[in-house]
Structures are given as structure tokens and as C-alpha cells.
Amino acid sequence: MKTNKTQGVLVLYDSLRVSGQLKKADALQELDISSLTFKRYISELRCYFANFDPYNEVIYDRSHDTYYLVKAIENVTR
């Protein structure tokens, strides 16, 4: 599916929120985007979580080439 940047980032966000994980290869194929574009979208999501939802963060598991949405309570400033 061809998407613009906003739609692509929202698709990735939705996938992380619903399943808690996102396989890079699946996202590249579904959104029909390059690896570099995917990296930029993930960066946008990390910035979003850092600024608006600091209780969560996106982490990468290299061995599974998968991104996960995890609780990041220790990163929150009180």
C-alpha cells in the first residue's frame, strides 16, 4: 500500500499499540517504503513517545529484526 509520511507513521504506531511489536520486513513490504524511510518513521515514533508518552518507548531487537513497544517507567522524571 502506498502511503504518505503521516499515514505510514500512523500505521506503524497502530501496529505497535495493538500487538506491541513490529517486524521491520513486514512493515517495509506493507508500506512499500525503503529501509531509510522506515528508520525515519521509527525515529518520529521515538520522538513522539519521548515527548508525549514517556511511560513507553520503542526498542529494537537485532536478533529478531523487530521493534517492541515497552514500558519505560524508569525514564520518567518525577
N, C-alpha and C positions, 0 to 999 in steps of 0.2 A: 504494500500500500504506500503510495506517495503521500507524504505529509509535509507541512511547513514546520519550522522550528518549534513553535508553540505546541502544535499538535503532537509532535514527536516527543517532546519533553513530558507532556501530559500522559501520553501512552506509557512511557517508562515509569512515571510516578504512580500511575494506576496499577501497573504490574507489581511494583514494589509494595504498595499499600495492601493489595489483595493477597498476594502469595508470599510476600516477604523476601522474594528473591527474583533475580533477573539474569538469565543466561545471555551473555553477550552475543553469541552466534545466532540465537533465536531473534534477538532484537534487531540485529543487522539485517537479517532476512525479512522480518515482518515489516520493518520501516523502510527497507531499501535505502540504507544510508551507509556511508563509509565508516571505517574504524575511527577515523579522526573526528567525524561528526558525532559519533556515539560518545567518544571521550568528552567532547564539549557539552553534550547533553547531560552526561553524568556530573560534570563539573557544575552545571547550572543547578542540578538537584542537590548537590552537596552544599552549595551556597544557600539555597532555599532552606534546607534543614538547619544549617548553622545559624541563620538569621531569624527564622520564624518557628522552628520546631526543634529546639536544641536537645530535646529528650530522645531524638532519633538521629542516626547517621547512616550513611551508605558506606559499606566496606566492601573490599574486593578480595575474593579467594582465588588466587592464581592457579592453584591446583585443579579447580573446577571451572575456571574462567567464568565465574558467576559473581554477581553483586548481590549483597544482602542488606536489608534494612534492619538495623539492630538498635536496641535501647542504648542510649549514651548518657545515662544519668550522671556519671562521674564527670562529664564535660560541662555540666551546667553550673554556672556561677550563681551562688546564692547571695 
